[in-house]
Amino acid sequence: MLNEQIITDYLLGLLSEAERVVFEQRLASDPVLRKEVEELRRVWHDLQNAEAETDDEMDAKFYRSLQGEKMMETTIVALKPQPWRIYLRYAAAVAGIAITFWLGRQTAPTHIEYRTITAAPTTKKPIDSLLPTQESVTELVNLTDEPGKKLKTESIAQQIASLRREMKMTQELVILGLLKDRSASERLKGLNYAAALNNPKPAVIQALIKTLREDESLNVRLSTIETLERFKPTDDVKKVLVSQLTQTSEPAEQSTLIETLVRMKVKESLPIFEQLQKDEKVDESVRLLARSSIGELSMITE
């Protein structure tokens, strides 16, 4: 079936001479195509005959409506802000601010101040050092909470003592939580906090002992030994350190324990030193350290 566009072009006389000859040959031999062309020609003829005369009033309304649309479009375009005007306004505003700032800098007096800052070494401070001292408490006596009424020294001291207890309790709870953390870095952080305590509660000491016995990280265990040494050595702590020396096979941990026990003057560790220096399975450096520590610890008098 031929394209409808070709049939349309034929009826309108738009085909070239060669195309028209080919189409008419096909039209003569194809009754279906001939019927389709005749029907289309008849439809066009009927439409042309049925076309009504132009209504002047309808045309007038149409043109008035069209003119109104054009006027509205022109008005809207005129009301739209032009981009270059917006940019010009922004540029003027920025230029005004810059000029104002420059004039202020030119008219302001120049003042140069030199300061010398000395960096102090970082030190661990106990939690108690963060609270007011007794001297600062005495100074608070001169303060007033109401006109003509001085704060009482006893009330201030009680409040500070209560604050000190609450802060210490809070820090101990944080330490206990960090020591149970899965991350070795968090457990090391807890040990660092614990080292800043003064007179920690037995619960903290027991948590440190458990960490030394059970923690899988060598660095955590070594840090725990240093933290336990910082506190006043009790019999329980001494026994734990001696027991740990018999349990571990890590040369670094063995060396740290030997040195710690010597500094703590724990003579109960002498038999362990004797075993270590004779055990050929022990690292050579540990054996030499145990041998020298025997003589050093034996010379210590109570």
C-alpha positions, 0 to 999 in steps of 0.5 A: 500500500502506497504512502498516504503522503504520495497520494496527497501529493498526487492530488495536489499536483506536487509530484514530479513528472516522472513520479506522476507517470509511475503513480498513474501506471500503478493507479491504472493497474491497481483497482484498490489504489484507484478506489482509495484515490477516488474516495479521497478526492471526493472527500476533499471535494465535499469539504470544499463545497461545504465550507462556510463563508467567513464570519466577519464578527467572529474574525473581529473577536479573534483578532481582538483576542489575539491583540490582547494576548500580544499586549499582555505578553509585552507588558510581562516582558517589560516587567521582568527585571533584566539580568544586567540590571541585577548584576549591576546592583550587586556590583554596586553593593559589593563596591560600596562595602569594599570602599567602606572597609578600605576607608575604615582601614585607612582612618583607623590608628595602627596598633601593633602588639608583640607577645612572647609565648613559651610552650610548657611541657605537657604533664598529666594532672590529677583530677583534683588539680582541676578543682579550686584549691583551699586558697581559692576557697578563701578568696571566695569569702569576699564575694557576695551573692546578695547585696550586703551578704557574704558567702559563708566559707563553710558552705563554699567548702562543702559545695567544692568537696561535693563537686570534687567527689562527683567529678572523681566518681564520674571519671572512675565510671568512665575509666571502668567503661573504657577498660571494657571497650573492644578497642585497644586504643580506647582501653589505653585511653582509660589507662591514661585517665586512671593514671591521673587519679589520686587514691583510686577506689578498689573497683578501679584497682581490681579492673586494672588487675583484671586487665593485666591478667586477661587483656590480649594486647601487649601494649595495654598490659605494659601500660597497665603495669606502669599505671599500677606502679604509680599507685601506692603498692598494696600486697594484692598488687605485688602478688599480681605482678609476681604472678604475671611474671610467671604466666607471661612469655613475652620478653618485653612484658617480662622485662617490664615486670622485672624492672617494676618489681625491683623499683617496688622492692618486692623481694618475693619476686627473687625466686622467680628471677632465679628461675628465669635466669636458669631457663634456657627457653627464656630470651637471653636479654630477659635472663641477663636482666633477671640475673642483674636484678637478683643482686640489686634486689638482694642489696635492698634493705627494708 
